[in-house]
Amino acid sequence: MSVDSIDDLSTDNSFARLPGQFYTRLNTQPLDRPRLLHANVSVAHMLGLSDEALTRPEFLDVVSGNRGLRGGDTLAAVYSGHQFGVWAGQLGDGRAHLLGEVLTPQGGLELQLKGSGLTPYSRMGDGRAVIRSSVREYLASEAMEGLGIATTRALAVVTAQDPVYRETVERAAVVTRVSPTFVRFGSFEHWTQHPELMQALLDYIVDRFYPECRVDSAGDTRGTHATILRFLRAVIRRSAKLVADWQTVGFCHGVMNTDNMSIIGVTLDYGPYGFMDAFQIGHICNHTDTQGRYAWNAQPSVMHWNLYRLASALAVLGPEPDDLREQLSGFEPDFLDAYHSNLVRKFGLRAWQDADEAWVDDWWRLLHTQQADFTLSFRRLATVTTDPESFLGLFSDREAAKAWLENYHARIERDALPEQERIAQMNQANPVYVLRNHLAELAIQAAEKDDATEIDTLLKLLRTPYVERPGYEAYAAPAPDWARDLHVSCSS
């Protein structure tokens, strides 16, 4: 049942019941003449809001930060983290405010404003976000949802006239993020000198999101230690699947710092992300990442490294180091299980076989040496038996592509999966549409003129990315030449 006003939602803020050291209560900083650029009807319905509710003035007031969520408890959270592999110390919500959580039949969903003003954790920042970064996050989270990849969501984007100084002077914006929680690996790293607060955070997260990991001390001699190990194992499993999903759609996060890694295994903090166009195994989407720490092929190992940092933080609660290392050893098989499962669907196979590793490696090598389009190469492979030319046209060296196809044909013939079943399976695993950088850029350019038409179009396509829509061929085409000059950085 939906309500016609955001003020009528059932709300709470369970995070605010943690000890006061976890956050600072403070109000958001209002924007100058805020305007609702776009509201996400899908997320609104998930929260229990009607279409009518999105047109009411109180909705704009809340999502612009002009006032808090009724029944919520506005605050900014503190956390720490490793950034680009270096311990950065205390960080926190430098431009974000947690308004509270909406209670839904599926559980609590927190509303967080990004770009809503200065907090005690802003460091040298101004507490603001710009239209460019806000539109990119708004679109990306919905693109990932459409792809079936665990992610935060976005409810609304608000723009204003306030100037924000980045590489140039830009206009301010606020995006409303939605997630069961915004707790990160870095939230645990922050409390390594305060085990009692680490324990409080652990209990909060386990009780809400990992209750199956709870071990009663009466049922296990190690008591809390067993809970910690089960919790760590569960986080490892979710994180391994998440990064496997990223790899197999060609998604690069861009800034896999520990403070950007979700404790519940969802994609968090869309900054300089990118979906690959021309495939390069070491593709770097973040112009700031000059050393390539967060390149596409490095993402699994970085996730593993980040999990080590989480385990190191949890060590202060007393579990044996060898026991923590044993849990961490599960990352590689967890990742490979998810990665292979995804590839089975993407290549139209019945099941993964050990011998598949060789020709899949040849596939990545083929795409890399010819810089073939990641998304289109997978999508057109589905119909290669009936329309080989559309696939071969993606490769400058057609003979190399044909040679690889011979091995692929032999593999699918051994599987003996009916042709139409194979094609259907592949088309449900290989999208037609992804959020290419140039498509996001066109939406940003329109948004700068207060035009949300491109956002509407992209959301329609990205919510059902596996369904080909006549008339939208340009949105599935390779990136144009001018897109090569697009760069995204940590300010994006």
Residue pairs with C-beta under 8 A, 6 or more apart in sequence:
1 48
2 45
2 48
2 49
2 50
2 53
3 9
3 48
3 49
3 50
3 53
4 50
4 52
4 53
4 56
5 53
5 56
5 58
5 59
6 49
6 53
6 56
6 58
6 59
6 62
6 69
6 70
7 58
7 70
9 47
9 48
9 49
9 69
9 70
9 71
9 102
9 103
10 48
10 71
10 102
10 103
11 69
11 70
11 71
11 72
11 100
11 101
11 102
11 103
12 71
12 72
12 100
12 101
12 103
12 108
13 72
13 73
13 75
13 98
13 99
13 100
13 101
14 101
14 108
14 204
14 208
15 22
15 23
15 75
15 77
15 98
15 101
15 110
15 181
15 183
15 204
16 23
16 25
16 73
16 75
16 100
18 200
18 201
18 204
19 197
19 200
21 78
21 194
21 197
22 77
22 78
22 197
22 201
23 75
23 76
23 77
23 78
23 98
24 75
24 76
24 78
24 119
24 120
24 121
25 73
25 74
25 75
26 74
26 75
26 76
26 97
26 119
26 120
27 68
27 74
28 65
28 66
28 68
28 74
28 97
28 113
28 116
28 117
29 65
29 116
29 117
29 118
29 127
30 64
30 65
30 66
31 64
31 65
31 66
31 158
31 160
31 162
31 172
31 174
32 160
32 161
32 162
33 160
33 161
34 60
34 64
34 65
34 66
34 158
34 159
34 160
34 174
35 158
35 159
35 160
35 450
36 54
36 59
36 60
36 63
36 64
36 156
36 157
36 158
37 131
37 135
37 156
37 157
37 158
37 159
37 173
37 447
37 450
37 452
37 455
38 138
38 156
38 157
38 452
38 455
38 456
39 54
39 59
39 63
39 155
39 156
40 138
40 142
40 153
40 154
40 155
40 156
40 459
41 51
41 54
42 142
42 463
43 153
43 154
43 155
43 178
44 50
44 51
44 53
44 54
44 155
46 104
46 106
46 109
46 153
46 178
47 102
47 104
47 109
47 155
47 178
48 102
48 104
49 59
53 59
54 156
59 156
60 66
60 158
61 67
62 68
62 69
62 99
62 111
63 113
63 155
63 156
63 158
63 174
63 176
64 158
64 160
64 174
65 97
65 113
65 116
65 117
65 158
65 174
68 74
68 99
68 100
69 99
69 100
69 111
71 100
72 99
72 100
72 101
72 111
73 100
74 97
74 98
74 99
74 100
75 97
75 98
76 92
76 93
76 94
76 96
76 97
76 98
76 119
76 120
76 121
77 92
77 93
77 98
77 182
77 183
77 187
78 90
78 91
78 92
78 93
78 121
78 190
79 90
79 91
79 92
79 184
79 186
79 187
79 189
79 190
79 259
80 87
80 88
80 89
80 90
80 91
80 186
80 189
80 190
80 259
81 88
81 91
81 184
81 185
81 186
81 189
81 257
81 258
81 259
81 260
82 88
82 186
82 189
82 257
82 258
82 259
82 306
82 309
83 91
83 255
83 257
83 258
83 259
84 257
84 289
84 291
84 293
85 293
85 305
88 257
88 259
90 121
90 190
91 121
91 123
91 186
91 259
92 119
92 120
92 121
93 112
93 119
93 121
94 119
94 121
94 122
94 123
94 125
94 127
95 114
95 115
95 116
95 117
95 118
95 119
95 122
95 125
95 126
95 127
95 128
95 129
96 112
96 113
96 114
96 115
96 116
96 119
96 177
96 182
97 112
97 113
97 116
97 117
97 119
98 110
98 111
98 112
98 182
99 110
99 111
99 112
99 113
100 110
100 111
101 108
101 109
101 110
101 111
102 108
102 109
102 110
102 111
107 180
108 180
108 208
109 178
109 179
109 180
110 178
110 179
110 180
110 181
110 182
111 155
111 176
111 177
111 178
112 176
112 177
112 178
112 179
112 182
113 174
113 175
113 176
113 177
114 129
114 134
114 137
114 174
114 175
114 176
114 177
115 127
115 128
115 129
115 130
115 134
115 172
115 173
115 174
115 175
116 127
116 174
117 127
117 128
118 125
118 126
118 127
119 127
126 164
126 165
128 162
128 164
128 172
129 164
129 172
129 173
129 174
129 175
130 164
130 166
130 170
130 171
130 172
130 173
131 157
131 159
131 170
131 171
131 172
131 173
131 444
131 447
131 448
132 170
132 444
132 492
133 173
133 271
133 491
133 492
134 157
134 159
134 173
134 174
134 175
135 157
135 173
135 440
135 443
135 444
135 447
135 455
136 270
136 273
136 440
136 444
136 488
136 492
137 154
137 175
137 177
137 270
138 154
138 157
138 175
138 455
139 435
139 440
139 443
139 455
139 458
139 459
139 462
140 270
140 273
140 435
140 440
141 151
141 152
141 153
141 154
141 177
141 267
141 270
142 153
142 154
142 459
142 462
142 463
143 275
143 434
143 435
143 458
143 462
143 465
144 150
144 151
144 251
144 267
145 151
145 153
145 463
146 431
146 462
146 463
146 464
146 465
147 245
147 249
147 431
147 434
147 465
148 245
149 242
149 245
149 246
149 249
149 251
149 267
150 238
150 241
150 242
150 245
150 265
150 266
150 267
151 266
151 267
152 177
152 178
152 179
152 182
152 262
152 266
152 267
152 268
153 177
153 178
153 179
154 175
154 176
154 177
154 178
155 176
155 177
155 178
156 175
156 176
157 173
157 174
157 175
157 176
157 447
157 455
158 173
158 174
158 175
158 176
159 171
159 172
159 173
159 447
159 450
160 171
160 172
160 173
160 174
161 171
161 172
162 171
162 172
163 169
163 170
163 171
163 172
164 170
164 171
164 172
166 491
167 491
171 448
179 262
179 264
179 266
179 268
180 208
180 209
180 264
181 205
181 208
181 209
181 262
181 263
181 264
182 262
182 268
183 201
183 205
183 262
183 263
183 264
184 258
184 259
184 260
184 261
184 262
184 263
184 268
185 258
185 259
185 261
185 263
185 306
185 307
185 309
185 310
185 313
186 257
186 258
186 259
186 261
187 201
187 263
188 198
188 201
188 202
188 263
188 310
188 313
188 314
189 258
189 259
189 309
189 310
189 313
191 197
191 198
191 201
191 313
191 316
192 198
192 312
192 313
192 316
195 316
195 317
198 313
198 314
198 316
198 317
199 224
199 317
202 227
202 228
202 231
202 314
202 317
205 231
205 263
205 264
206 213
206 214
206 227
206 231
207 214
209 263
209 264
210 230
210 231
210 234
210 235
212 230
212 234
213 227
213 230
213 231
213 233
213 234
214 227
214 230
215 222
215 223
215 224
215 226
215 227
215 230
216 223
217 223
217 224
220 226
222 319
224 317
224 318
225 317
225 318
225 319
225 320
225 323
228 314
228 317
228 319
229 319
229 323
229 324
229 327
231 314
232 307
232 310
232 311
232 314
232 324
232 327
232 328
233 327
233 330
235 263
235 265
235 307
235 310
236 307
236 327
236 328
236 330
236 331
236 334
237 265
237 330
237 334
238 264
238 265
239 261
239 265
239 303
239 306
239 307
239 331
240 300
240 303
240 331
240 334
240 335
240 338
241 265
241 334
241 335
241 338
242 265
242 266
242 267
242 303
243 299
243 300
243 303
243 335
244 300
244 335
244 338
244 339
244 342
245 251
245 338
245 342
246 252
246 253
246 267
246 299
247 296
247 299
247 300
247 339
248 339
248 342
248 343
248 346
249 275
249 375
249 431
249 434
250 275
250 276
250 279
250 296
250 374
250 375
250 434
251 273
251 274
251 275
251 276
252 273
252 274
252 275
252 276
252 283
252 284
252 285
252 286
252 294
252 295
252 296
252 299
253 260
253 267
253 273
253 294
253 299
254 271
254 272
254 273
254 274
254 285
254 286
254 289
254 294
254 488
255 269
255 271
255 272
255 286
255 289
255 294
255 490
256 293
256 294
256 299
256 302
256 303
256 306
258 306
258 309
258 310
260 268
260 269
260 271
261 268
261 303
261 306
261 310
262 268
271 286
271 488
271 490
271 492
272 285
272 286
272 287
272 288
272 289
272 488
272 489
272 490
272 492
273 285
273 488
274 283
274 285
274 437
274 488
275 374
275 375
275 434
275 435
275 436
275 437
276 283
276 285
276 296
276 374
276 375
277 373
277 374
277 375
277 436
277 437
277 478
277 479
277 483
278 371
278 372
278 373
278 374
278 478
278 479
279 364
279 367
279 368
279 371
279 372
279 373
279 374
279 377
280 296
280 368
280 371
281 296
281 297
281 364
281 368
282 292
282 295
282 296
282 297
282 298
283 295
283 296
284 292
284 294
284 295
284 296
285 294
285 296
285 488
286 294
286 488
286 489
286 490
287 487
287 488
287 489
288 489
288 490
289 295
292 298
293 302
294 302
300 335
303 331
303 335
304 328
304 331
304 332
304 335
307 328
307 331
308 328
311 324
311 325
311 327
311 328
312 324
314 324
315 321
315 324
340 352
340 356
341 352
342 429
343 349
343 352
343 356
343 360
344 350
344 351
344 352
345 425
345 426
345 428
345 429
346 378
346 426
346 429
346 430
347 360
347 381
347 408
347 411
347 412
347 426
348 382
348 412
348 415
348 417
348 422
348 423
348 425
348 426
349 356
349 411
349 412
349 415
349 417
350 415
350 417
356 411
359 404
359 407
359 408
359 411
362 404
362 407
363 404
366 372
366 395
366 400
366 401
366 404
367 374
367 377
369 397
369 400
370 395
370 396
370 397
370 400
370 401
372 394
372 395
373 394
373 478
373 479
375 430
375 431
375 432
375 434
375 476
376 394
376 476
376 478
377 391
377 394
378 426
378 430
379 427
379 430
379 431
379 432
380 387
380 390
380 391
380 394
381 391
381 408
381 426
381 430
382 422
382 423
382 426
382 427
382 430
383 390
383 391
383 423
384 391
384 405
384 408
385 409
385 419
388 405
391 401
391 405
392 398
392 401
392 402
394 401
395 401
412 422
415 422
417 425
427 466
428 466
429 466
430 466
431 465
431 466
432 465
432 466
432 467
432 468
432 469
432 476
433 461
433 462
433 465
433 472
433 475
433 476
434 462
434 465
435 458
435 462
436 479
436 483
437 479
437 483
437 486
437 488
438 479
438 480
438 482
438 483
438 486
439 454
439 458
439 475
440 458
441 483
441 486
442 454
443 454
443 455
443 458
446 452
446 453
446 454
446 455
447 454
447 455
457 472
457 475
458 475
461 469
461 472
461 475
468 476
